[in-house]
């Protein structure tokens, strides 16, 4: 199964639309080690949301979950200051996604691109459901 297929969460029978952000790269002040403190480093973020699917959206932005708003929330979280763990960043992003009541589940992947010598990235992926 390809990576895209494994991430498929849209489901007509359940009335679920898949809203996503792929490979957003931003600079973040993140890390627990001394050499990471006070220094921006690149992170890659992926977000997959299962949201209520309205068949008739009237071609209006307010009828859908806006991925640009999710992008803005991610950037605001990062701009707010130092975060120790990729896990914490992922949880904060998931929480921000749930500010839209239509979001049912959020899958968030945070990758630190310079975390490990010889590796493309190291990070974490979480999936959360609305409580």
N, C-alpha and C positions, 0 to 999 in steps of 0.2 A: 504494500500500500504506500503510495507517495505521501510526502509530508503534507501537501495541500489536502489530500483526501482524509488524512488522519485528523486534520483540524476542522473538517466540515462539521458545522453545528447548525446550519440552516435546516429546517424541517417543516415542510408544508402541512403535514398531518397534525403537528403540534402547534402550528401558528408561530413558528420561530424564524426570525430573520438573523443573518450573520453579518455583523458589522465588525470591521477589523482595521487595524493599522499594522503595516508590515515594515519591519526593519528601520524604525525611526532611530537615527543616530544623533545623540546629543552629548554635550560635555557635562559631566556631573561631578560634584564634590562628594565622593563616595569612598568608603573604605575604613577599615579598622587599624591598619598598620600605619606607623609613623610616616613612612614615605608617601602615603596616600593622603594624609591630612593637609588641608590648605592647597591642594593641587587638583585641578580639573582633569578628569580622564574620560575617554569616550565610553559610552554605553550604548547598546542596541536594545531597543524595546519593541516587543510585539504584543499586541492586544487583540483578543478575540472575544466578542460579546454575543451572547444569545439574547435577542430582544424580541418583544412582542411584534408580530408581523401584521400590519394593517394592509389589506389587499388594495384599498383605494386610498392612496396617500395624496391625491390631488396635486401631485408634482410640487409639493410645498415642503420646505426644509423643516418647519416646526412639526411636521407629521412623522419625522424619523429621528433616530438617535444620530446626532451630528458628530462624525469622527473628528472634525476640526475642533469641536469643544473638548473632546477627549485629549487631543493633542495639546490644547491650551492648558488643560488641567495637569497633564504630565509635566509640561514646562514650568508651571507654577510650583509644583511640588519640588522639582529640582532646584529652582531658583530660591526657594525658601531657606536653603542652607544645607549644611553637611548631613549626610546620612551614613551611618556605619555600614549597614548590610544591604546587599542586593535584595534580600528577603523583605526588609522593611520597605524599600522602594516599591517592590511588587505589591505588597499589601496596601500601601497608600494609593497606588494607582487603581487597584481593584476597588477600594473604598470610594474613590472619586467617580468611578464608572457607575456605581450604584446611586449616585445623586440623581440620576435619571431613573424614574420609577419603572420605565419600560425594560430596563436591563434585568435579565433573569439570572444569567451566569456570566462570569468574567474569567477569562484565562489570560494571565499576564506572564510574559517571559522577559527577564532582565539579564543581559549579558554584559559583563565587563570585558572589553576588547583587548586589554593589555594585562589581564589578571595573571596569566600563566605563560612562562616562556615556552615557545614552541606550539602553543595552542591558539586557535582562532579566537576562542573566548572561554570564559567560565561564568556560570551564573545559576539562575534558578527559574523555575516555572511553577506557578501556582494556578489553581482553579478554585473559584469561590462561587457559592450560590447566594442569592438574596435570602436574608434571614426572615 
